[in-house]
C-alpha cells in the first residue's frame, strides 16, 4: 500500500515538474524572443519587436532596449 502511494506521489511530482518546465521564457537567441537586433548596450540597444521579446527583457533588466513597433499582447494566453 505504501509503495503505491509513493509511486502515485512520484508520478504527480514528475507530471507537475514537466508542466512547469514549459513555462520558461525563451532565451535570447531562441526563435520568438531573440530580439530584432542590438547587443543591449546604450549605443546599440536590443530591439523589441514582439511580445516574446518584451517578456524576454526580464532576463536582463540592466540592458538597454528600444521598441520597434506596437506590440499585440493578445497572442499570449
N, C-alpha and C positions, 0 to 999 in steps of 0.2 A: 504494500500500500504506500509506504513512504517513498519507494523508488518511483512509483507512478507520479506522485505529487512533485517530486524533484524533476522528473523528466518534463512534466507539464510546465512547471515554473521556468525551466531552462528554455523550453520552446517559446514561451511567451516572451521571455527576455530577448532571445535571438530575433524574434519577429519584430519587436519594438525597436531594437537597435538597427535592424536593417531598414525599417521605415524612416527612422531619424537620419540615417546616413544620406538619404536622398534629399534632405533639406538644405544641405550645404550650398552656399553660393558658388558660382563658377569662379575659378581663379583667373587672374589677369593672364591672358594668353590662351584661354579656352574660348571656344565659339560662344557667342552671346555673353558678353561681359568682358570682352578683350579690349575694350576702348577703341575709339576710332583713330587713335594716333597719340603722339606725345610720350614723354617719359616721366611725367609727374613733377618736373621741376618748374620753378616760377617762369622761366623763359620758354618752356615747352610743356605746358600742362597737358594732362590726359584729356582727351576729347570724349565727352559723354554724348552718345548717340541714341541709346535706347534704355529701357527700364532695367535691363540686366547690368549695363554699365553703371547706372545710377546706384543699384544695390551693391555693386562691386566696390564702390567707393569706401564702404565700411571696412574693407580690408586694409586701407591705408589712409587714415584721416589726416595725416601730415602732408600728403601730396597736394599738388595744385591741379585744379580741374576747370574746364570750360564746358559750357553747354552748347552743342552744335545746333540743336533744333528742339521744338516742343516734344515732350515725351508723353505717349499714351500709356498710362499705367493700367488700363483696363485689361491688358493681356495677362496680368498677374492674378492668380486665384488664391 
